């Protein structure tokens, strides 16, 4: 039995254990950072911080083992005056020589900043032993719940959504692009720059060149990584493209991972989300449509909860769910829930 819910500060030990499996910028394997993230998330769900500063961390629970096994995050706005969204624009510089009758197209990287940025999704981690759980789509549910939450609270989020995908990294987690480029401009290791950028990005603005950088000057193996998606992130890329995201022609300045964006209201699972009352049914087998369902129960804990489940759309507009699904959501027949098909 599995359920997604909002996170709380007391989840720190279990969320840290999940973070240690990937150790990303969004969810670093560092207790102090995790404590800060969970505090911000709890305040965000309680509307105790300004909208632009809200960060919502969702956790996936194995209810049988009472264990957190996955995470995903929404940043209401990624890119503010105090913490801009920083990226490399991947552009072409075209040149033509009349004398040689030669036309050349050079790829360049130009640093860019956004102070009024998009909503960002990130922090998607599922413990390895749960990635192929029979009869479940746990990774998809963890990802989709963020878009359903956006639809439930559309006024909190920007008109574009950003997803920064992980590129191929070295076995020790370092980036060849950073070693060939960023380290030469900053003198910092990838890990040190990664940690520093969480709280202060000023050093990037101060030390990176404003002029375009010609990628021909980089080693061939480094150039080949620009904008590429890592092998473990291919599934995420396919999912994003399926629901309306496209490559934005931008990459992360640290590791070269590609940025994918979409207009919020054109993301299929946002656009198609709706409210409907539920009704308990005896069975919903594998031939039935799969959906993410969510509800907020103001006087209960957790207030926000969601599940992925097979459902039966009824002629009267209700949604048939099994008794197991109903109990996991904590609802009664006739209660309205938000849902989006997957």
MIVEX-39583 format. One record per residue (C-alpha): x, y, z; residue in three letters; residue number from 0. Coordinates in steps of 0.25 Angstrom, whole numbers, plus 5000, padded with zeros to 4 digits. Last residue first. Example, Ala and Ser with C-alpha at 12.3 -4.5 7.8 and 13.67 -1.06 7.14 Angstrom:
REM residues 2
> 5055 / 4996 / 5029 / ser / 1
> 5049 / 4982 / 5031 / ala / 0
//
This chain:
REM residues 342
> 4992 / 5036 / 4933 / unk / 341
> 4979 / 5042 / 4936 / unk / 340
> 4977 / 5054 / 4945 / unk / 339
> 4969 / 5055 / 4958 / unk / 338
> 4964 / 5064 / 4969 / unk / 337
> 4955 / 5058 / 4979 / unk / 336
> 4940 / 5061 / 4983 / unk / 335
> 4934 / 5053 / 4994 / unk / 334
> 4922 / 5045 / 4990 / unk / 333
> 4927 / 5032 / 4996 / unk / 332
> 4937 / 5035 / 5008 / unk / 331
> 4951 / 5039 / 5008 / unk / 330
> 4964 / 5036 / 5014 / unk / 329
> 4972 / 5035 / 5002 / unk / 328
> 4978 / 5021 / 5006 / unk / 327
> 4964 / 5017 / 5010 / unk / 326
> 4958 / 5020 / 4997 / unk / 325
> 4969 / 5013 / 4989 / unk / 324
> 4967 / 5000 / 4997 / unk / 323
> 4952 / 5001 / 4996 / unk / 322
> 4954 / 5002 / 4981 / unk / 321
> 4951 / 5014 / 4973 / unk / 320
> 4939 / 5018 / 4964 / unk / 319
> 4939 / 5032 / 4959 / unk / 318
> 4926 / 5040 / 4958 / unk / 317
> 4921 / 5047 / 4946 / unk / 316
> 4908 / 5040 / 4945 / unk / 315
> 4912 / 5030 / 4934 / unk / 314
> 4924 / 5025 / 4943 / unk / 313
> 4939 / 5026 / 4941 / unk / 312
> 4945 / 5014 / 4947 / unk / 311
> 4959 / 5016 / 4953 / unk / 310
> 4972 / 5009 / 4954 / unk / 309
> 4981 / 5016 / 4965 / unk / 308
> 4992 / 5026 / 4968 / unk / 307
> 4990 / 5032 / 4981 / unk / 306
> 4990 / 5046 / 4988 / unk / 305
> 4990 / 5053 / 5001 / unk / 304
> 4990 / 5067 / 5006 / unk / 303
> 4985 / 5070 / 5020 / unk / 302
> 4994 / 5059 / 5026 / unk / 301
> 4989 / 5061 / 5036 / unk / 300
> 4974 / 5065 / 5037 / unk / 299
> 4966 / 5077 / 5039 / unk / 298
> 4968 / 5083 / 5025 / unk / 297
> 4966 / 5071 / 5017 / unk / 296
> 4973 / 5073 / 5003 / unk / 295
> 4970 / 5063 / 4993 / unk / 294
> 4978 / 5056 / 4982 / unk / 293
> 4976 / 5045 / 4971 / unk / 292
> 4986 / 5041 / 4961 / unk / 291
> 4980 / 5033 / 4950 / unk / 290
> 4980 / 5019 / 4943 / unk / 289
> 4970 / 5015 / 4933 / unk / 288
> 4963 / 5001 / 4935 / unk / 287
> 4969 / 4989 / 4928 / unk / 286
> 4978 / 4986 / 4940 / unk / 285
> 4966 / 4983 / 4949 / unk / 284
> 4957 / 4992 / 4957 / unk / 283
> 4949 / 4984 / 4966 / unk / 282
> 4938 / 4984 / 4976 / unk / 281
> 4934 / 4999 / 4974 / unk / 280
> 4934 / 5011 / 4984 / unk / 279
> 4929 / 5024 / 4979 / unk / 278
> 4937 / 5037 / 4977 / unk / 277
> 4932 / 5051 / 4974 / unk / 276
> 4939 / 5058 / 4963 / unk / 275
> 4949 / 5070 / 4961 / unk / 274
> 4957 / 5071 / 4949 / unk / 273
> 4971 / 5070 / 4943 / unk / 272
> 4971 / 5071 / 4927 / unk / 271
> 4979 / 5084 / 4926 / unk / 270
> 4989 / 5080 / 4937 / unk / 269
> 4991 / 5066 / 4932 / unk / 268
> 4993 / 5071 / 4917 / unk / 267
> 5003 / 5082 / 4920 / unk / 266
> 4997 / 5094 / 4912 / unk / 265
> 4993 / 5102 / 4925 / unk / 264
> 5007 / 5102 / 4930 / unk / 263
> 5014 / 5106 / 4917 / unk / 262
> 5025 / 5096 / 4916 / unk / 261
> 5040 / 5095 / 4918 / unk / 260
> 5052 / 5086 / 4918 / unk / 259
> 5066 / 5089 / 4922 / unk / 258
> 5077 / 5081 / 4918 / unk / 257
> 5088 / 5076 / 4927 / unk / 256
> 5102 / 5083 / 4925 / unk / 255
> 5107 / 5080 / 4939 / unk / 254
> 5109 / 5093 / 4945 / unk / 253
> 5104 / 5104 / 4936 / unk / 252
> 5091 / 5096 / 4934 / unk / 251
> 5087 / 5096 / 4919 / unk / 250
> 5078 / 5104 / 4910 / unk / 249
> 5072 / 5102 / 4897 / unk / 248
> 5058 / 5100 / 4903 / unk / 247
> 5056 / 5085 / 4901 / unk / 246
> 5041 / 5083 / 4900 / unk / 245
> 5030 / 5079 / 4910 / unk / 244
> 5016 / 5075 / 4906 / unk / 243
> 5011 / 5063 / 4914 / unk / 242
> 5019 / 5052 / 4905 / unk / 241
> 5031 / 5061 / 4904 / unk / 240
> 5032 / 5061 / 4920 / unk / 239
> 5030 / 5046 / 4921 / unk / 238
> 5041 / 5043 / 4910 / unk / 237
> 5051 / 5052 / 4918 / unk / 236
> 5047 / 5045 / 4931 / unk / 235
> 5050 / 5031 / 4925 / unk / 234
> 5063 / 5036 / 4919 / unk / 233
> 5067 / 5041 / 4933 / unk / 232
> 5075 / 5028 / 4937 / unk / 231
> 5083 / 5029 / 4924 / unk / 230
> 5087 / 5043 / 4926 / unk / 229
> 5081 / 5054 / 4917 / unk / 228
> 5090 / 5061 / 4907 / unk / 227
> 5090 / 5076 / 4906 / unk / 226
> 5105 / 5077 / 4905 / unk / 225
> 5111 / 5063 / 4907 / unk / 224
> 5117 / 5062 / 4893 / unk / 223
> 5125 / 5075 / 4895 / unk / 222
> 5132 / 5069 / 4907 / unk / 221
> 5136 / 5057 / 4899 / unk / 220
> 5141 / 5066 / 4888 / unk / 219
> 5150 / 5074 / 4898 / unk / 218
> 5146 / 5089 / 4899 / unk / 217
> 5151 / 5100 / 4890 / unk / 216
> 5140 / 5096 / 4879 / unk / 215
> 5130 / 5100 / 4890 / unk / 214
> 5132 / 5115 / 4887 / unk / 213
> 5128 / 5123 / 4900 / unk / 212
> 5119 / 5135 / 4898 / unk / 211
> 5123 / 5147 / 4905 / unk / 210
> 5118 / 5150 / 4919 / unk / 209
> 5129 / 5142 / 4926 / unk / 208
> 5127 / 5134 / 4938 / unk / 207
> 5134 / 5140 / 4951 / unk / 206
> 5124 / 5150 / 4957 / unk / 205
> 5111 / 5145 / 4952 / unk / 204
> 5115 / 5131 / 4957 / unk / 203
> 5121 / 5136 / 4970 / unk / 202
> 5107 / 5143 / 4973 / unk / 201
> 5100 / 5129 / 4973 / unk / 200
> 5098 / 5129 / 4988 / unk / 199
> 5090 / 5119 / 4996 / unk / 198
> 5089 / 5106 / 4988 / unk / 197
> 5100 / 5111 / 4979 / unk / 196
> 5111 / 5108 / 4990 / unk / 195
> 5107 / 5093 / 4990 / unk / 194
> 5109 / 5091 / 4975 / unk / 193
> 5121 / 5100 / 4975 / unk / 192
> 5128 / 5091 / 4985 / unk / 191
> 5123 / 5078 / 4979 / unk / 190
> 5128 / 5083 / 4965 / unk / 189
> 5142 / 5087 / 4970 / unk / 188
> 5144 / 5102 / 4971 / unk / 187
> 5155 / 5110 / 4964 / unk / 186
> 5144 / 5119 / 4958 / unk / 185
> 5146 / 5121 / 4943 / unk / 184
> 5155 / 5108 / 4941 / unk / 183
> 5145 / 5100 / 4950 / unk / 182
> 5133 / 5104 / 4941 / unk / 181
> 5139 / 5100 / 4928 / unk / 180
> 5146 / 5087 / 4926 / unk / 179
> 5144 / 5081 / 4940 / unk / 178
> 5130 / 5087 / 4940 / unk / 177
> 5127 / 5080 / 4927 / unk / 176
> 5133 / 5067 / 4932 / unk / 175
> 5123 / 5067 / 4943 / unk / 174
> 5125 / 5060 / 4956 / unk / 173
> 5117 / 5049 / 4963 / unk / 172
> 5128 / 5039 / 4966 / unk / 171
> 5124 / 5030 / 4955 / unk / 170
> 5124 / 5042 / 4945 / unk / 169
> 5112 / 5049 / 4941 / unk / 168
> 5102 / 5047 / 4929 / unk / 167
> 5093 / 5059 / 4929 / unk / 166
> 5082 / 5061 / 4940 / unk / 165
> 5069 / 5068 / 4935 / unk / 164
> 5065 / 5082 / 4939 / unk / 163
> 5050 / 5083 / 4938 / unk / 162
> 5044 / 5097 / 4936 / unk / 161
> 5029 / 5101 / 4937 / unk / 160
> 5023 / 5113 / 4930 / unk / 159
> 5011 / 5122 / 4934 / unk / 158
> 5016 / 5123 / 4948 / unk / 157
> 5009 / 5116 / 4960 / unk / 156
> 5002 / 5120 / 4973 / unk / 155
> 4989 / 5124 / 4965 / unk / 154
> 4988 / 5109 / 4960 / unk / 153
> 4986 / 5103 / 4973 / unk / 152
> 4978 / 5090 / 4970 / unk / 151
> 4984 / 5091 / 4956 / unk / 150
> 4998 / 5092 / 4962 / unk / 149
> 4995 / 5080 / 4971 / unk / 148
> 4992 / 5072 / 4959 / unk / 147
> 5005 / 5075 / 4953 / unk / 146
> 5013 / 5071 / 4965 / unk / 145
> 5005 / 5058 / 4967 / unk / 144
> 5009 / 5054 / 4953 / unk / 143
> 5024 / 5052 / 4957 / unk / 142
> 5022 / 5044 / 4969 / unk / 141
> 5010 / 5036 / 4962 / unk / 140
> 5020 / 5033 / 4950 / unk / 139
> 5030 / 5028 / 4959 / unk / 138
> 5021 / 5019 / 4967 / unk / 137
> 5014 / 5013 / 4955 / unk / 136
> 5009 / 5000 / 4962 / unk / 135
> 5004 / 4986 / 4958 / unk / 134
> 5017 / 4980 / 4961 / unk / 133
> 5028 / 4989 / 4968 / unk / 132
> 5038 / 4992 / 4957 / unk / 131
> 5045 / 5005 / 4963 / unk / 130
> 5043 / 5000 / 4978 / unk / 129
> 5056 / 4994 / 4980 / unk / 128
> 5063 / 5006 / 4974 / unk / 127
> 5057 / 5017 / 4984 / unk / 126
> 5050 / 5027 / 4976 / unk / 125
> 5055 / 5041 / 4974 / unk / 124
> 5049 / 5053 / 4967 / unk / 123
> 5055 / 5065 / 4974 / unk / 122
> 5051 / 5075 / 4963 / unk / 121
> 5040 / 5083 / 4957 / unk / 120
> 5041 / 5098 / 4954 / unk / 119
> 5032 / 5109 / 4953 / unk / 118
> 5037 / 5120 / 4944 / unk / 117
> 5046 / 5131 / 4947 / unk / 116
> 5045 / 5146 / 4949 / unk / 115
> 5060 / 5149 / 4952 / unk / 114
> 5065 / 5141 / 4940 / unk / 113
> 5080 / 5141 / 4937 / unk / 112
> 5088 / 5136 / 4924 / unk / 111
> 5102 / 5131 / 4922 / unk / 110
> 5105 / 5129 / 4907 / unk / 109
> 5110 / 5116 / 4901 / unk / 108
> 5114 / 5115 / 4887 / unk / 107
> 5112 / 5105 / 4875 / unk / 106
> 5120 / 5110 / 4863 / unk / 105
> 5114 / 5109 / 4849 / unk / 104
> 5124 / 5111 / 4838 / unk / 103
> 5122 / 5115 / 4823 / unk / 102
> 5134 / 5115 / 4814 / unk / 101
> 5135 / 5122 / 4801 / unk / 100
> 5150 / 5124 / 4804 / unk / 99
> 5150 / 5139 / 4801 / unk / 98
> 5136 / 5141 / 4803 / unk / 97
> 5137 / 5136 / 4817 / unk / 96
> 5124 / 5133 / 4825 / unk / 95
> 5122 / 5132 / 4840 / unk / 94
> 5110 / 5127 / 4848 / unk / 93
> 5110 / 5127 / 4863 / unk / 92
> 5100 / 5117 / 4868 / unk / 91
> 5093 / 5117 / 4882 / unk / 90
> 5092 / 5108 / 4894 / unk / 89
> 5088 / 5118 / 4905 / unk / 88
> 5095 / 5115 / 4918 / unk / 87
> 5087 / 5116 / 4931 / unk / 86
> 5085 / 5124 / 4944 / unk / 85
> 5071 / 5126 / 4951 / unk / 84
> 5073 / 5137 / 4960 / unk / 83
> 5074 / 5137 / 4975 / unk / 82
> 5072 / 5150 / 4981 / unk / 81
> 5064 / 5156 / 4970 / unk / 80
> 5056 / 5144 / 4967 / unk / 79
> 5058 / 5131 / 4959 / unk / 78
> 5051 / 5118 / 4961 / unk / 77
> 5037 / 5121 / 4965 / unk / 76
> 5027 / 5112 / 4972 / unk / 75
> 5038 / 5102 / 4974 / unk / 74
> 5031 / 5088 / 4973 / unk / 73
> 5038 / 5076 / 4979 / unk / 72
> 5038 / 5060 / 4978 / unk / 71
> 5041 / 5049 / 4988 / unk / 70
> 5042 / 5034 / 4989 / unk / 69
> 5042 / 5023 / 4999 / unk / 68
> 5037 / 5028 / 5012 / unk / 67
> 5035 / 5017 / 5022 / unk / 66
> 5023 / 5012 / 5030 / unk / 65
> 5026 / 4998 / 5025 / unk / 64
> 5011 / 4995 / 5021 / unk / 63
> 5009 / 5010 / 5017 / unk / 62
> 5021 / 5010 / 5008 / unk / 61
> 5021 / 5025 / 5007 / unk / 60
> 5023 / 5035 / 4995 / unk / 59
> 5028 / 5049 / 5000 / unk / 58
> 5024 / 5062 / 4994 / unk / 57
> 5033 / 5075 / 4996 / unk / 56
> 5026 / 5088 / 4993 / unk / 55
> 5035 / 5100 / 4992 / unk / 54
> 5029 / 5114 / 4994 / unk / 53
> 5038 / 5126 / 4993 / unk / 52
> 5031 / 5133 / 4981 / unk / 51
> 5018 / 5131 / 4989 / unk / 50
> 5022 / 5138 / 5002 / unk / 49
> 5024 / 5129 / 5014 / unk / 48
> 5014 / 5124 / 5024 / unk / 47
> 5004 / 5118 / 5014 / unk / 46
> 5003 / 5105 / 5022 / unk / 45
> 5008 / 5096 / 5011 / unk / 44
> 5019 / 5106 / 5009 / unk / 43
> 5023 / 5106 / 5024 / unk / 42
> 5024 / 5091 / 5023 / unk / 41
> 5032 / 5092 / 5011 / unk / 40
> 5042 / 5102 / 5016 / unk / 39
> 5044 / 5094 / 5029 / unk / 38
> 5046 / 5081 / 5020 / unk / 37
> 5056 / 5088 / 5011 / unk / 36
> 5064 / 5094 / 5023 / unk / 35
> 5065 / 5081 / 5030 / unk / 34
> 5069 / 5074 / 5017 / unk / 33
> 5080 / 5084 / 5015 / unk / 32
> 5085 / 5082 / 5030 / unk / 31
> 5085 / 5067 / 5028 / unk / 30
> 5093 / 5067 / 5015 / unk / 29
> 5090 / 5057 / 5004 / unk / 28
> 5086 / 5068 / 4994 / unk / 27
> 5072 / 5069 / 4989 / unk / 26
> 5070 / 5080 / 4979 / unk / 25
> 5085 / 5080 / 4975 / unk / 24
> 5085 / 5064 / 4975 / unk / 23
> 5090 / 5054 / 4984 / unk / 22
> 5085 / 5041 / 4977 / unk / 21
> 5083 / 5030 / 4987 / unk / 20
> 5086 / 5038 / 4999 / unk / 19
> 5074 / 5047 / 4997 / unk / 18
> 5065 / 5035 / 5000 / unk / 17
> 5072 / 5033 / 5014 / unk / 16
> 5072 / 5048 / 5016 / unk / 15
> 5057 / 5048 / 5014 / unk / 14
> 5055 / 5037 / 5024 / unk / 13
> 5064 / 5044 / 5035 / unk / 12
> 5057 / 5058 / 5032 / unk / 11
> 5042 / 5053 / 5032 / unk / 10
> 5040 / 5060 / 5046 / unk / 9
> 5040 / 5073 / 5038 / unk / 8
> 5028 / 5070 / 5030 / unk / 7
> 5025 / 5066 / 5016 / unk / 6
> 5012 / 5066 / 5008 / unk / 5
> 5006 / 5053 / 5004 / unk / 4
> 5008 / 5042 / 4994 / unk / 3
> 5002 / 5028 / 4998 / unk / 2
> 5006 / 5013 / 4996 / unk / 1
> 5000 / 5000 / 5000 / unk / 0
//
